Amino acid sequence: MGKKILIVGGGAAGMMCAALLGDDTTMRVTLVDHNEKLGKKLFITGKGRCNFTNACEAEEFLNHVLTNPKFLYSALYTLDSDRVIGLFESWGMKTKVERGRRAFPASDHSSDVIDALRRQLVKNHVDIRLHTDCRVLLQDESTGRVIGAVLFPAENGSLPARGEVVHENAALQKGPSVFQLHRENAEDRAAVEAAFPGGEIFEADAVVVATGGISYPSTGSTGDGYRFARDLGLRVTKLYPSLVPVTCEEDYIREMQGLSLKNVELHVKNGKKEIFDEFGEMMFTHFGVTGPLILSLSAKIGPLIGKKPLRTWIDLKPAVTEEEFSERLVGIFEKNPNKALKNVLGEVYPARMVEVLPEVAGIDVDTKCHDITKGQRLMLVQVTKRFPMTMTALRGYNEAVVTKGGVAVGAIDPGTMAVKKVPGLYMIGEVLDVDAYTGGYNLQIAWSTAAVAAAVLKDL
Ligand SMILES: Cc1cc2nc3c(=O)[nH]c(=O)nc-3n(C[C@H](O)[C@H](O)[C@H](O)COP(=O)(O)OP(=O)(O)OC[C@H]3O[C@@H](n4cnc5c(N)ncnc54)[C@H](O)[C@@H]3O)c2cc1C
């Protein structure tokens, strides 16, 4: 009889693993997800277009991975972005590569990515179980091997509460999400049934945890993989929302909500050390700032920002020097001596900034241009080249593209994705302590780690 594989989580990693495994007819692959459909998070990726990978070289790819890039070496060489594009094409999805080598389905519909994967699952007879919540892993007490799981119905999206199941036989119980038993002992099986009424005991030769992180929990990211890991004695590193907007202290930031800036340079220092200096786009909101530049920054400051507010500044005119910008202002003031400052600054700033910049520089916006002193002009220059923002917090997981942190990779064999100390258990995708910038890198991590596990499980 073929080996039985249980994959927990029908997101990017779980679907890819099942799709690659399912073509082996000696396997019986079951994919469970507590959602009502597969790939719920995939559907909202890339603003509904799904930037499913980045068509760059492996080395460059790893430069975009923020945490534990080395861990991903063999995974990337097992399935790199070229091969991911090739796979999707071979599965009937046309693709295209845009600016920054971001790859998308040619249709601009993320649903095409999900459909391509789903077609493979159906073609390969993968047993897909939706509305199915994996709450407990079963572990053989004598060998430590994971031998299956307890599955529960999760109807209409109402997931059973976590951590509430407690069995009176504490010796059998190792944390609420892992249950130890003797595989051959019928009494122990009865104990599992008694401990988890309504649950289905699903025996498997291997269990693959592909449960994702905890960002956008509405897509099913309940953090169960972290729970399994902790209850098995694995380390889960500190978690942070990442690729997420940031809250700022100053009222003047909120005054500019809705304003987008292009081609600005954001600088951040931690003490004397400059930790961020990048060029790009950002936007002001009712709470602070967002946009590509800010999301990239957020991926680096999680551990810092909780401790103290971060002083940051934007160079609003990175293409010109202070002297050049000062000269430009002199020209404007000389041309309009009797006009109020607020009526001329539109020549150099977006409308929303015209009143804010003088306010930050401590200058009355009604001051006539011929009354502006050299000191005031230099203050305006200073505020333009170093526009200050105090960042106080990252916004929450509800708005975070990914979770930073996860199952410590030291516990995982990078060549197989097997949990070193727990035979029969594999972990793939965002549940692991790996995360990257935006640009298709995070999904590539899911695809590559899934491919490694699939390759090894075929030889089980
Ligand atoms: C708004 C948004 C946009 C994004 N855009 C992009 C992009 O364009 N490009 C990119 O590279 N990345 C993007 N990402 C990140 C990317 O979506 C994730 O990194 C990726 O989906 C992680 O894949 P995963 O399979 O590990 O987890 P997920 O895709 O989150 O899948 C995990 C699955 O496990 C299921 N599950 C969890 N616990 C259980 C359980 N106990 N029982 C049963 N099922 C369970 C969940 O329901 C879920 O379906 C985006 C993320 C968000 C939130």
The ligand as an SDF file (V2000), in Angstrom:
LIG
                    3D

 53 58  0  0  0  0  0  0  0  0999 V2000
   -2.1170   41.0560    1.3470 C   0  0  0  0  0  0  0  0  0  0  0  0
   -0.9550   40.1560    1.0210 C   0  0  0  0  0  0  0  0  0  0  0  0
   -0.3330   40.2620   -0.2140 C   0  0  0  0  0  0  0  0  0  0  0  0
    0.7680   39.4550   -0.5110 C   0  0  0  0  0  0  0  0  0  0  0  0
    1.3250   39.5460   -1.7500 N   0  0  0  0  0  0  0  0  0  0  0  0
    2.3900   38.7710   -2.0660 C   0  0  0  0  0  0  0  0  0  0  0  0
    2.9520   38.7870   -3.3840 C   0  0  0  0  0  0  0  0  0  0  0  0
    2.4120   39.4260   -4.3140 O   0  0  0  0  0  0  0  0  0  0  0  0
    4.0780   38.0460   -3.5980 N   0  0  0  0  0  0  0  0  0  0  0  0
    4.6450   37.2730   -2.6220 C   0  0  0  0  0  0  0  0  0  0  0  0
    5.6770   36.6480   -2.8840 O   0  0  0  0  0  0  0  0  0  0  0  0
    4.0950   37.1840   -1.3910 N   0  0  0  0  0  0  0  0  0  0  0  0
    2.9810   37.8990   -1.0940 C   0  0  0  0  0  0  0  0  0  0  0  0
    2.3990   37.7670    0.1520 N   0  0  0  0  0  0  0  0  0  0  0  0
    2.9740   36.8210    1.1170 C   0  0  0  0  0  0  0  0  0  0  0  0
    2.5350   35.3780    0.7690 C   0  0  0  0  0  0  0  0  0  0  0  0
    1.1380   35.3630    0.5170 O   0  0  0  0  0  0  0  0  0  0  0  0
    2.8560   34.4130    1.9000 C   0  0  0  0  0  0  0  0  0  0  0  0
    4.2100   34.5210    2.2270 O   0  0  0  0  0  0  0  0  0  0  0  0
    2.5300   32.9670    1.4820 C   0  0  0  0  0  0  0  0  0  0  0  0
    1.1460   32.8500    1.2120 O   0  0  0  0  0  0  0  0  0  0  0  0
    2.9280   31.9670    2.5430 C   0  0  0  0  0  0  0  0  0  0  0  0
    2.5360   30.6910    2.1140 O   0  0  0  0  0  0  0  0  0  0  0  0
    2.2140   29.5220    3.1530 P   0  0  0  0  0  0  0  0  0  0  0  0
    1.6680   28.4090    2.3440 O   0  0  0  0  0  0  0  0  0  0  0  0
    3.3700   29.2930    4.0250 O   0  0  0  0  0  0  0  0  0  0  0  0
    1.0550   30.1200    4.0660 O   0  0  0  0  0  0  0  0  0  0  0  0
   -0.4500   30.5050    3.6660 P   0  0  0  0  0  0  0  0  0  0  0  0
   -0.5230   30.8630    2.2340 O   0  0  0  0  0  0  0  0  0  0  0  0
   -0.8680   31.5040    4.6750 O   0  0  0  0  0  0  0  0  0  0  0  0
   -1.2640   29.1460    3.8550 O   0  0  0  0  0  0  0  0  0  0  0  0
   -1.4430   28.5420    5.1120 C   0  0  0  0  0  0  0  0  0  0  0  0
   -2.7480   27.7630    5.0630 C   0  0  0  0  0  0  0  0  0  0  0  0
   -2.8280   26.9080    6.1990 O   0  0  0  0  0  0  0  0  0  0  0  0
   -4.1640   26.8640    6.6510 C   0  0  0  0  0  0  0  0  0  0  0  0
   -4.1180   26.4240    8.0450 N   0  0  0  0  0  0  0  0  0  0  0  0
   -3.4550   27.0180    9.0720 C   0  0  0  0  0  0  0  0  0  0  0  0
   -3.5890   26.2940   10.1820 N   0  0  0  0  0  0  0  0  0  0  0  0
   -4.3640   25.2130    9.8700 C   0  0  0  0  0  0  0  0  0  0  0  0
   -4.8590   24.1150   10.6160 C   0  0  0  0  0  0  0  0  0  0  0  0
   -4.5630   23.9520   11.9070 N   0  0  0  0  0  0  0  0  0  0  0  0
   -5.6430   23.2200   10.0010 N   0  0  0  0  0  0  0  0  0  0  0  0
   -5.9560   23.3590    8.6780 C   0  0  0  0  0  0  0  0  0  0  0  0
   -5.5020   24.3800    7.9240 N   0  0  0  0  0  0  0  0  0  0  0  0
   -4.7090   25.2960    8.5150 C   0  0  0  0  0  0  0  0  0  0  0  0
   -4.6650   28.2720    6.4270 C   0  0  0  0  0  0  0  0  0  0  0  0
   -6.0660   28.3230    6.3380 O   0  0  0  0  0  0  0  0  0  0  0  0
   -3.9810   28.6560    5.1220 C   0  0  0  0  0  0  0  0  0  0  0  0
   -4.7920   28.3790    4.0010 O   0  0  0  0  0  0  0  0  0  0  0  0
    1.2710   38.5340    0.4550 C   0  0  0  0  0  0  0  0  0  0  0  0
    0.6150   38.4220    1.6830 C   0  0  0  0  0  0  0  0  0  0  0  0
   -0.4830   39.2090    1.9670 C   0  0  0  0  0  0  0  0  0  0  0  0
   -1.1790   39.0530    3.2940 C   0  0  0  0  0  0  0  0  0  0  0  0
  1  2  1  0
  2  3  1  0
  2 52  2  0
  3  4  2  0
  4  5  1  0
  4 50  1  0
  5  6  2  0
  6  7  1  0
  6 13  1  0
  7  8  2  0
  7  9  1  0
  9 10  1  0
 10 11  2  0
 10 12  1  0
 12 13  2  0
 13 14  1  0
 14 15  1  0
 14 50  1  0
 15 16  1  0
 16 17  1  0
 16 18  1  0
 18 19  1  0
 18 20  1  0
 20 21  1  0
 20 22  1  0
 22 23  1  0
 23 24  1  0
 24 25  2  0
 24 26  1  0
 24 27  1  0
 27 28  1  0
 28 29  2  0
 28 30  1  0
 28 31  1  0
 31 32  1  0
 32 33  1  0
 33 34  1  0
 33 48  1  0
 34 35  1  0
 35 36  1  0
 35 46  1  0
 36 37  1  0
 36 45  1  0
 37 38  2  0
 38 39  1  0
 39 40  1  0
 39 45  2  0
 40 41  1  0
 40 42  2  0
 42 43  1  0
 43 44  2  0
 44 45  1  0
 46 47  1  0
 46 48  1  0
 48 49  1  0
 50 51  2  0
 51 52  1  0
 52 53  1  0
M  END
$$$$
